[in-house]
């Protein structure tokens, strides 16, 4: 359970980073990654 919680937190941070990256670059490829991860 503890490991799943940790992985969930890491995924949440990763999605946030992808979201910021996609917003800054405005590259459709970044948006594709965001949707793929989400």
DRENBA-988779 format. One record per residue: residue number from 1; x, y, z of N, C-alpha, C in turn. Coordinates in Angstrom, 1 decimal. Each point is the difference from the previous one (the first is absolute). Layout:
<pt><resi>NUM</resi><n_x>X</n_x><n_y>Y</n_y><n_z>Z</n_z><ca_x>X</ca_x><ca_y>Y</ca_y><ca_z>Z</ca_z><c_x>X</c_x><c_y>Y</c_y><c_z>Z</c_z></pt>
...
//
This chain:
<pt><resi>1</resi><n_x>0.8</n_x><n_y>-1.2</n_y><n_z>0.0</n_z><ca_x>-0.8</ca_x><ca_y>1.2</ca_y><ca_z>0.0</ca_z><c_x>0.9</c_x><c_y>1.3</c_y><c_z>0.0</c_z></pt>
<pt><resi>2</resi><n_x>1.0</n_x><n_y>-0.1</n_y><n_z>0.8</n_z><ca_x>0.9</ca_x><ca_y>1.2</ca_y><ca_z>0.2</ca_z><c_x>0.6</c_x><c_y>0.3</c_y><c_z>-1.4</c_z></pt>
<pt><resi>3</resi><n_x>0.4</n_x><n_y>-1.1</n_y><n_z>-0.7</n_z><ca_x>0.7</ca_x><ca_y>0.2</ca_y><ca_z>-1.3</ca_z><c_x>-1.0</c_x><c_y>0.6</c_y><c_z>-1.0</c_z></pt>
<pt><resi>4</resi><n_x>-1.2</n_x><n_y>-0.5</n_y><n_z>0.0</n_z><ca_x>-1.0</ca_x><ca_y>0.5</ca_y><ca_z>-0.9</ca_z><c_x>-0.2</c_x><c_y>1.5</c_y><c_z>0.2</c_z></pt>
<pt><resi>5</resi><n_x>-0.1</n_x><n_y>0.4</n_y><n_z>1.3</n_z><ca_x>-0.2</ca_x><ca_y>1.4</ca_y><ca_z>0.3</ca_z><c_x>1.2</c_x><c_y>0.8</c_y><c_z>-0.5</c_z></pt>
<pt><resi>6</resi><n_x>1.2</n_x><n_y>-0.5</n_y><n_z>0.1</n_z><ca_x>1.2</ca_x><ca_y>0.7</ca_y><ca_z>-0.5</ca_z><c_x>-0.1</c_x><c_y>0.2</c_y><c_z>-1.5</c_z></pt>
<pt><resi>7</resi><n_x>-0.3</n_x><n_y>-1.1</n_y><n_z>-0.7</n_z><ca_x>-0.1</ca_x><ca_y>0.0</ca_y><ca_z>-1.4</ca_z><c_x>-1.1</c_x><c_y>1.0</c_y><c_z>-0.5</c_z></pt>
<pt><resi>8</resi><n_x>-1.1</n_x><n_y>0.1</n_y><n_z>0.7</n_z><ca_x>-1.0</ca_x><ca_y>0.9</ca_y><ca_z>-0.3</ca_z><c_x>0.4</c_x><c_y>1.4</c_y><c_z>0.1</c_z></pt>
<pt><resi>9</resi><n_x>0.8</n_x><n_y>0.3</n_y><n_z>1.0</n_z><ca_x>0.5</ca_x><ca_y>1.4</ca_y><ca_z>0.2</ca_z><c_x>1.0</c_x><c_y>0.3</c_y><c_z>-1.1</c_z></pt>
<pt><resi>10</resi><n_x>0.8</n_x><n_y>-0.9</n_y><n_z>-0.3</n_z><ca_x>1.0</ca_x><ca_y>0.2</ca_y><ca_z>-1.1</ca_z><c_x>-0.7</c_x><c_y>0.3</c_y><c_z>-1.3</c_z></pt>
<pt><resi>11</resi><n_x>-1.0</n_x><n_y>-0.8</n_y><n_z>-0.3</n_z><ca_x>-0.8</ca_x><ca_y>0.2</ca_y><ca_z>-1.3</ca_z><c_x>-0.7</c_x><c_y>1.3</c_y><c_z>0.0</c_z></pt>
<pt><resi>12</resi><n_x>-0.5</n_x><n_y>0.4</n_y><n_z>1.2</n_z><ca_x>-0.7</ca_x><ca_y>1.3</ca_y><ca_z>0.1</ca_z><c_x>1.0</c_x><c_y>1.2</c_y><c_z>-0.3</c_z></pt>
<pt><resi>13</resi><n_x>1.2</n_x><n_y>-0.1</n_y><n_z>0.5</n_z><ca_x>1.0</ca_x><ca_y>1.0</ca_y><ca_z>-0.3</ca_z><c_x>0.4</c_x><c_y>0.0</c_y><c_z>-1.4</c_z></pt>
<pt><resi>14</resi><n_x>0.1</n_x><n_y>-1.2</n_y><n_z>-0.6</n_z><ca_x>0.4</ca_x><ca_y>-0.2</ca_y><ca_z>-1.4</ca_z><c_x>-1.0</c_x><c_y>0.7</c_y><c_z>-0.9</c_z></pt>
<pt><resi>15</resi><n_x>-1.3</n_x><n_y>-0.3</n_y><n_z>0.3</n_z><ca_x>-1.1</ca_x><ca_y>0.6</ca_y><ca_z>-0.8</ca_z><c_x>0.1</c_x><c_y>1.6</c_y><c_z>0.1</c_z></pt>
<pt><resi>16</resi><n_x>0.3</n_x><n_y>0.5</n_y><n_z>1.2</n_z><ca_x>0.1</ca_x><ca_y>1.4</ca_y><ca_z>0.1</ca_z><c_x>1.1</c_x><c_y>0.6</c_y><c_z>-0.8</c_z></pt>
<pt><resi>17</resi><n_x>1.1</n_x><n_y>-0.7</n_y><n_z>0.0</n_z><ca_x>1.2</ca_x><ca_y>0.5</ca_y><ca_z>-0.8</ca_z><c_x>-0.3</c_x><c_y>0.0</c_y><c_z>-1.5</c_z></pt>
<pt><resi>18</resi><n_x>-0.7</n_x><n_y>-1.1</n_y><n_z>-0.5</n_z><ca_x>-0.3</ca_x><ca_y>-0.1</ca_y><ca_z>-1.4</ca_z><c_x>-1.0</c_x><c_y>1.1</c_y><c_z>-0.3</c_z></pt>
<pt><resi>19</resi><n_x>-0.9</n_x><n_y>0.3</n_y><n_z>0.9</n_z><ca_x>-1.0</ca_x><ca_y>1.0</ca_y><ca_z>-0.3</ca_z><c_x>0.6</c_x><c_y>1.4</c_y><c_z>-0.2</c_z></pt>
<pt><resi>20</resi><n_x>1.0</n_x><n_y>0.3</n_y><n_z>0.9</n_z><ca_x>0.7</ca_x><ca_y>1.3</ca_y><ca_z>0.0</ca_z><c_x>0.8</c_x><c_y>0.0</c_y><c_z>-1.3</c_z></pt>
<pt><resi>21</resi><n_x>0.7</n_x><n_y>-1.1</n_y><n_z>-0.3</n_z><ca_x>0.9</ca_x><ca_y>-0.1</ca_y><ca_z>-1.2</ca_z><c_x>-0.9</c_x><c_y>0.2</c_y><c_z>-1.3</c_z></pt>
<pt><resi>22</resi><n_x>-1.1</n_x><n_y>-0.6</n_y><n_z>0.0</n_z><ca_x>-0.9</ca_x><ca_y>0.1</ca_y><ca_z>-1.2</ca_z><c_x>-0.5</c_x><c_y>1.4</c_y><c_z>-0.1</c_z></pt>
<pt><resi>23</resi><n_x>-0.3</n_x><n_y>0.7</n_y><n_z>1.1</n_z><ca_x>-0.5</ca_x><ca_y>1.3</ca_y><ca_z>-0.1</ca_z><c_x>1.1</c_x><c_y>1.0</c_y><c_z>-0.5</c_z></pt>
<pt><resi>24</resi><n_x>1.2</n_x><n_y>-0.2</n_y><n_z>0.5</n_z><ca_x>1.1</ca_x><ca_y>0.9</ca_y><ca_z>-0.4</ca_z><c_x>0.4</c_x><c_y>-0.2</c_y><c_z>-1.4</c_z></pt>
<pt><resi>25</resi><n_x>0.2</n_x><n_y>-1.2</n_y><n_z>-0.5</n_z><ca_x>0.4</ca_x><ca_y>-0.3</ca_y><ca_z>-1.3</ca_z><c_x>-1.1</c_x><c_y>0.1</c_y><c_z>-1.0</c_z></pt>
<pt><resi>26</resi><n_x>-1.2</n_x><n_y>-0.4</n_y><n_z>0.4</n_z><ca_x>-1.1</ca_x><ca_y>0.0</ca_y><ca_z>-1.0</ca_z><c_x>0.2</c_x><c_y>-1.0</c_y><c_z>-1.1</c_z></pt>
<pt><resi>27</resi><n_x>0.7</n_x><n_y>-1.1</n_y><n_z>0.3</n_z><ca_x>0.2</ca_x><ca_y>-1.0</ca_y><ca_z>-1.0</ca_z><c_x>-1.0</c_x><c_y>-1.1</c_y><c_z>0.2</c_z></pt>
<pt><resi>28</resi><n_x>-0.7</n_x><n_y>-0.3</n_y><n_z>-1.1</n_z><ca_x>-1.1</ca_x><ca_y>-1.1</ca_y><ca_z>0.0</ca_z><c_x>0.6</c_x><c_y>-1.3</c_y><c_z>0.5</c_z></pt>
<pt><resi>29</resi><n_x>1.3</n_x><n_y>-0.3</n_y><n_z>-0.2</n_z><ca_x>0.6</ca_x><ca_y>-1.2</ca_y><ca_z>0.4</ca_z><c_x>-0.1</c_x><c_y>-0.1</c_y><c_z>1.6</c_z></pt>
<pt><resi>30</resi><n_x>0.3</n_x><n_y>1.1</n_y><n_z>0.6</n_z><ca_x>0.0</ca_x><ca_y>0.1</ca_y><ca_z>1.5</ca_z><c_x>-1.5</c_x><c_y>-0.3</c_y><c_z>0.5</c_z></pt>
<pt><resi>31</resi><n_x>-0.9</n_x><n_y>0.6</n_y><n_z>-0.7</n_z><ca_x>-1.4</ca_x><ca_y>-0.3</ca_y><ca_z>0.4</ca_z><c_x>-0.4</c_x><c_y>-1.5</c_y><c_z>-0.1</c_z></pt>
<pt><resi>32</resi><n_x>0.6</n_x><n_y>-0.6</n_y><n_z>-1.1</n_z><ca_x>-0.3</ca_x><ca_y>-1.4</ca_y><ca_z>-0.2</ca_z><c_x>0.6</c_x><c_y>-0.8</c_y><c_z>1.2</c_z></pt>
<pt><resi>33</resi><n_x>1.2</n_x><n_y>0.4</n_y><n_z>0.4</n_z><ca_x>0.6</ca_x><ca_y>-0.7</ca_y><ca_z>1.2</ca_z><c_x>-0.9</c_x><c_y>0.2</c_y><c_z>1.2</c_z></pt>
<pt><resi>34</resi><n_x>-0.5</n_x><n_y>1.2</n_y><n_z>0.2</n_z><ca_x>-0.8</ca_x><ca_y>0.3</ca_y><ca_z>1.2</ca_z><c_x>-1.2</c_x><c_y>-0.9</c_y><c_z>0.0</c_z></pt>
<pt><resi>35</resi><n_x>-0.7</n_x><n_y>-0.1</n_y><n_z>-1.2</n_z><ca_x>-1.2</ca_x><ca_y>-0.9</ca_y><ca_z>0.0</ca_z><c_x>0.4</c_x><c_y>-1.5</c_y><c_z>0.1</c_z></pt>
<pt><resi>36</resi><n_x>1.1</n_x><n_y>-0.3</n_y><n_z>-0.5</n_z><ca_x>0.5</ca_x><ca_y>-1.4</ca_y><ca_z>0.1</ca_z><c_x>0.3</c_x><c_y>-0.4</c_y><c_z>1.4</c_z></pt>
<pt><resi>37</resi><n_x>0.6</n_x><n_y>0.9</n_y><n_z>0.7</n_z><ca_x>0.3</ca_x><ca_y>-0.3</ca_y><ca_z>1.4</ca_z><c_x>-1.3</c_x><c_y>0.0</c_y><c_z>0.9</c_z></pt>
<pt><resi>38</resi><n_x>-0.8</n_x><n_y>1.0</n_y><n_z>-0.3</n_z><ca_x>-1.3</ca_x><ca_y>0.1</ca_y><ca_z>0.7</ca_z><c_x>-0.9</c_x><c_y>-1.2</c_y><c_z>-0.3</c_z></pt>
//
